[in-house]
Amino acid sequence: MFSNGENSVLNVYLRLKGQTTIENPLWSSSGNKGQRWNEAHVNIYPITSFQLIFEGIRGPGIEGDIAIDDVSIAEGECAKQDLTTKNSVDGAVGILVHIWLFPVIVLISILSPRR
């Protein structure tokens, strides 16, 4: 996220099948992260089908940008790294989510106007 203010927020929510409301983000990052790509890893433990929802709240002006690239979902635990956020050489805000225990159908919804 590159922003001229502290208003930019990227949230990731996990919604399980049958769940009608989502309260707290599974993962969140806010503020100016500079003009570089960042990486994050999140463990989830679903017991049913689920959706991952990515919400981007951009900052003001033309410099309030948020980008998501290279979203991967894999079975097993995330590697024992810094599980909050780490900077890659020139990666993007990438979310690597590992699925543990149950095979599920993954539906990814990005909160933006439909094309």
Phi, psi and omega in degrees: 000132176237123185213150176273005178214187180260019187270350181284133180221136172240120180243145172237126181246150174245120177244119178278156179306131179088349180281129183261335179235154177235125185262293186250144178293147173291325181210146180210148175217139182221164177085176182287122178255007180081179181268062177213162178274146178236160183230145177221151178233136181224130173271136174232155183228069183285147176246004180204180176300152184209168172236141168259128182243124178257124180241122176248124175246108186276157178281178183286157174074185183284349181262011180265065187262147172224134178227144176237133181215151173056059174278125180236144175234126184223151178280141179108172180286149172293152176300149182285071177249187172293109187277001177274282178207138173227152181272132174262170184304301170214047178279184178245180171291097183247142178246121176250112183251129179255132179264136183235136173086303191241135171288136183221163172270127184257125174241120180254123180246126175254125183286088177205163179302141178291146178272000000 
